[in-house]
């Protein structure tokens, strides 16, 4: 059976995969952040963010992060 791609709001259990994907892209691939032993990249605005994920089965394909107006700052301001 072929699995189809699903686009939906993220569940709390998706956050670990999101933070790992973030580390892989922004730390390892682009070098915008230091790599760390945990292999996760988090931010102080994560508690304010809403995520939309693209998944296929249990695999995270990608995500969009939306920072609400209640956040103390936005990424572009850092």
Secondary structure, DSSP 8 states (H G I E B T S, - for coil): ----EEEEE--GGGHHHHHHHHIIIIIIIS-SS---TT-----TTTTTEEEEEEEETTEEEEEEEEE-TTSS--GGG-
